[in-house]
Amino acid sequence: MHHGYLALVLHAHLPYVRHGDRDDCLEERWIYEAMLESYLPILLVCEKLLEDRIDFRLTVAVSPTLLSMLEDELVQSRFRIHLRKTVELAGREVRRSVEHPKEHRLAKMYLERFREIVTYCTKHQYSLIPALKKLQDSGCVEVITCAATHAFLPYVETEEAIRAQLLTGIETHTRILGKRPTGIWLPECGYTLGLDRLLKEAGIRYFFVDSHTIQHATPHPRRGLYAPLLTPYDVAAFARDEVASRQVWSSYDGYPGDFDYREYYRDIGFDREMTYIEPYIHPAGIRVHTGLKYHRITGKNVEKDWYDPQLAREKAEAHAQHFLEHRERQVRETAVWMDREPLVVATYDAELFGHWWYEGPQFLDHLLRKTAMASDEVRLITPAAYLERYPENDRARLPMSSWGRNGYGEVWLNERNDWLYRHLHQAEREMVEAVIQVHRQQDHGEKAEFGVRCLRQAARELMLAQSSDWSFIMDGQTVVEYAVRRVHDHLTRFFELIEMVRSDQYEPVKIQSMEMAYPLFPDVRERYYLPASMHKVNVSQQMVAVSQAHGTQPRILMLSWEFPPYVVGGLGRAVYDLAIHLVRLGVEVHVLTGSADRVAGSEWLEGIHVHRVNTFSTAEQEDFLQWVFQLNLAIVDTVEQMRREGFYPDLIHAHDWLVGWAAVEMKHRWNLPLISTIHALEHGRHQGIHSPLQQRIHDCERELCKVSDRIFVCSQYMMEEVKRLFGMAEEKMCLIYNGVESPPDLSEEMSRHMEEVRRELGLGQGPMLFFVGRLVKEKGVHLLLHAVSRLRHEHPDLTLVIAGKGPMREELQDLAHRYGIASEVRFLGFVEDERRNVLFRLADVAVFPSLYEPFGIVALEAMSFGTPLLAADTGGLREIVRHQENGVTMYAGDVDSLVNQLRWLLNHPEDRIFMSKVAQSEVQSRYAWTHLAQKTVEQYRMLLPAVRPDEEVDLVSSKVP
């Protein structure tokens, strides 16, 4: 009686190791060895099954880099030479071993095997592509794809670069094999939150994950590991079965370690004398594996015995029977409690079969035949066919995971390879910026053509550098020099190409040379790197809307009491930057804010829908709480009117308590998910609650946190404060740092502007200190004035520039007079961003002596400009600035500490410049808005309903009635 299904999945992948300029690259042998020992034997098994009319099913994932090499005529011609020399060596071994029966028998076995492969290859003109197509067209083998260069996608920073990896891989697969894939093998089974959306966009129906991914899904699936699990975007995740994997993979109790199987490491390339073997190894005399191996595993600490092919074949058949019996028992026991026929997914690297485990293809042959012909309990199936049979499945959110060591990402990010990512991430960002630049220019002519060629080659170089193989090699400490050189060379060429695009100065000969060196992905499209919001048409023929689950882009209603150009503190700027980058990710953002001194109404600001509401007064003109109340009423009334006109937001994102009343009202009135970002707390601003007004604000903050479905905080410090003061559970909270934009490179025009500002402010040749922020007590400016007064005798030419406005301005000016330093201090009031940026570049030290600082965006801004930094060791600043590593810190509120640290910085210019460079590099890698916006979108996705509010959904079956 039939109880369940078995899906066998082989993943075939090699990094792109084709080297056109030389034929002696050791690493290029990987492809020839894999073709001879794994891919061709597996193809022969499958074709023989078709000839025998065996109704088998097999899923094979072939990476785009491998496909590209298999179709390459140079690779085919070099493989022909490799195979000819292997046949020649086998023939020579047959003649040499005539007087040694055991060796002679094995040498004849190899010669016959290699001649069979020569016949097969001649039939297909030494290309494996026709054979793959034949199997695909038979309906017995489903061929699926992989990311373009097998990049470990959880560690790719930008959504644009992930999209490029996916779509380039799909298009390459479709071009070479003639059929668009429905499934994908995620490199290293690496999954991360939000990846399912991009898979859905690309038309992918399913992927594979490790078993612990499903076990840690939220909510826990009813069917466990024996059925696919739908992600929030309806892409199916299939879990690899641990038991089935261990039986084949394990080096301790797996089949390949059986003593009767052939020993991989004992090869005549290392055993024969050099004069004999020299024509068949590396031209430089480096001994390599030839594929001719005469010994069996035998066991540890004993002399290797001769290999017995007949005994090994019998063992392969026995192991195939053993494997099948275990799967039969597995599905039989599972079917008792399942509501459907369970599925066991057994996934393996294709290179295991034949290359590492010589008898692997024989095992596959026996297993496929026995399952298809003799098993009454298990049937073979492909994942796509199982989805057709059972389209309704449990749905859950999946955590980040991989099939690597310990189940997450430590193989591809550790002390041996972590240096890679700052360079790769910088390259991603620069690629996106360059594509946007060229896209907006819309030039025509020869220069435009070279610009597109540059970008397409830059895309190839970037994707090749992103291959997970390089970090894997560095982790395993195998051919590390080669891996490092490949990453270095690809990134060097990448940055050369990007510089050509930026300068509009092209070198045709160099571009052509790079194209010829790595001739893969001929149809790569640079527009894949455009942010989703900039695509005028779908980026792929099969691409669906950015939010397939909704049928449109997610629509976020963002509430903020300040928003540019009306900016009082860092909140308005942070909201603006976040909104901009959400729009670039394809999110529809509507910001409701006060009109301040502008006319109330709606406007389109860099892709953001900005709705300014009129309170008919400002906070300075009347009772503060009354003004806040009017602002919230106006926001609710405006949204009510927008809803009458057909506007239906998916989620509310409120920023701080000042818009909390409106946020809570709209959540309850329209049953919308609510996220609140707590930028600062009244308790922290005043080091406690000391007045009825402060208590009222504190209560508003508490209520907003209580009602919110998710609370965002910008630092670990703020997370602890919210938990401590309001009793919020950590599961309800999410830490998302504020970010900064990388400033443009210093231009001649900017240098002239800096000199103009220097003259305007009367800055001499002495050091300049710079503070920017609100002039309130918690910013500690009074401490800074005191410190300058104590340092003026050591540095008589010292100047302090203070930018910002606030209620303490007059008090601080009086304090400067009392300290006798009024002539050394410049109070500038509010400054526009452009002027602030010039001041950061002019400053010798940026100083932020805050008493309370939830995050400290100004510190990041200083770091982004490479401005040496001194900050108080408090709040969020403590998480950003590490003493004498990327800046220096002072004890909060301690003027002596401030004086000492300022003195050290001013007296050690080389140290402060070194620290500023470290800081600048960290900002680019950790606090990039693109990455932070992606993280925000992932949180949105967790709260968004699967369908529009006027629809209902069955979360168990994911079927819309």
HELIX and SHEET records of a PDB file:
HELIX    1   1 LEU A   26  GLU A   28  5                                   3    
HELIX    2   2 ARG A   29  ALA A   34  1                                   6    
HELIX    3   3 MET A   35  TYR A   39  3                                   5    
HELIX    4   4 LEU A   40  GLU A   51  1                                  12    
HELIX    5   5 PRO A   64  LEU A   70  1                                   7    
HELIX    6   6 GLU A   73  ARG A   96  1                                  24    
HELIX    7   7 PRO A  101  LYS A  123  1                                  23    
HELIX    8   8 ILE A  129  SER A  138  1                                  10    
HELIX    9   9 LEU A  153  TYR A  155  5                                   3    
HELIX   10  10 GLU A  159  LEU A  177  1                                  19    
HELIX   11  11 PRO A  187  CYS A  189  5                                   3    
HELIX   12  12 LEU A  195  GLU A  201  1                                   7    
HELIX   13  13 SER A  211  GLN A  215  1                                   5    
HELIX   14  14 GLU A  242  TRP A  249  1                                   8    
HELIX   15  15 TYR A  255  GLY A  257  5                                   3    
HELIX   16  16 ILE A  268  ASP A  271  1                                   4    
HELIX   17  17 MET A  274  ILE A  277  1                                   4    
HELIX   18  18 GLU A  278  TYR A  280  5                                   3    
HELIX   19  19 PRO A  309  ALA A  335  1                                  27    
HELIX   20  20 ALA A  350  LEU A  352  5                                   3    
HELIX   21  21 GLY A  360  ALA A  374  1                                  15    
HELIX   22  22 PRO A  383  ARG A  389  1                                   7    
HELIX   23  23 ARG A  405  GLY A  407  5                                   3    
HELIX   24  24 TRP A  419  GLN A  441  1                                  23    
HELIX   25  25 GLU A  446  ALA A  465  1                                  20    
HELIX   26  26 SER A  468  GLY A  476  1                                   9    
HELIX   27  27 VAL A  480  SER A  503  1                                  24    
HELIX   28  28 PRO A  508  ALA A  517  1                                  10    
HELIX   29  29 GLU A  526  TYR A  529  5                                   4    
HELIX   30  30 ALA A  532  MET A  534  5                                   3    
HELIX   31  31 GLY A  570  ARG A  584  1                                  15    
HELIX   32  32 PHE A  624  ARG A  644  1                                  21    
HELIX   33  33 TRP A  657  VAL A  659  5                                   3    
HELIX   34  34 GLY A  660  TRP A  670  1                                  11    
HELIX   35  35 GLU A  682  ARG A  685  1                                   4    
HELIX   36  36 PRO A  692  VAL A  707  1                                  16    
HELIX   37  37 GLN A  716  PHE A  726  1                                  11    
HELIX   38  38 GLU A  730  LYS A  732  5                                   3    
HELIX   39  39 GLU A  748  LEU A  761  1                                  14    
HELIX   40  40 LYS A  777  LYS A  779  5                                   3    
HELIX   41  41 VAL A  781  LEU A  791  1                                  11    
HELIX   42  42 ARG A  809  TYR A  819  1                                  11    
HELIX   43  43 ALA A  822  GLU A  824  5                                   3    
HELIX   44  44 ASP A  833  LEU A  842  1                                  10    
HELIX   45  45 ILE A  857  SER A  864  1                                   8    
HELIX   46  46 LEU A  877  ILE A  880  1                                   4    
HELIX   47  47 VAL A  895  ASN A  907  1                                  13    
HELIX   48  48 PRO A  909  ARG A  926  1                                  18    
HELIX   49  49 TRP A  929  LEU A  943  1                                  15    
SHEET    1   A 5 ILE A 184  TRP A 185  0                                        
SHEET    2   A 5 VAL A 141  CYS A 146  1                                        
SHEET    3   A 5 LEU A  58  VAL A  62  1                                        
SHEET    4   A 5 GLY A   4  ALA A  12  1                                        
SHEET    5   A 5 LEU A 343  ASP A 349  1                                        
SHEET    1   B 5 ILE A 184  TRP A 185  0                                        
SHEET    2   B 5 VAL A 141  CYS A 146  1                                        
SHEET    3   B 5 LEU A  58  VAL A  62  1                                        
SHEET    4   B 5 GLY A   4  ALA A  12  1                                        
SHEET    5   B 5 VAL A 378  LEU A 380  1                                        
SHEET    1   C 3 TYR A 206  VAL A 209  0                                        
SHEET    2   C 3 ALA A 236  ALA A 239  1                                        
SHEET    3   C 3 LEU A 229  LEU A 230 -1                                        
SHEET    1   D 8 GLY A 601  LEU A 605  0                                        
SHEET    2   D 8 ILE A 608  VAL A 613 -1                                        
SHEET    3   D 8 GLU A 588  GLY A 594  1                                        
SHEET    4   D 8 ARG A 555  LEU A 559  1                                        
SHEET    5   D 8 LEU A 651  HIS A 655  1                                        
SHEET    6   D 8 LEU A 674  ILE A 678  1                                        
SHEET    7   D 8 ARG A 710  VAL A 713  1                                        
SHEET    8   D 8 MET A 733  LEU A 735  1                                        
SHEET    1   E 6 VAL A 825  GLY A 829  0                                        
SHEET    2   E 6 THR A 799  ALA A 803  1                                        
SHEET    3   E 6 MET A 768  VAL A 772  1                                        
SHEET    4   E 6 VAL A 845  PHE A 848  1                                        
SHEET    5   E 6 LEU A 869  ALA A 872  1                                        
SHEET    6   E 6 VAL A 888  MET A 890  1                                        
END                                                                             
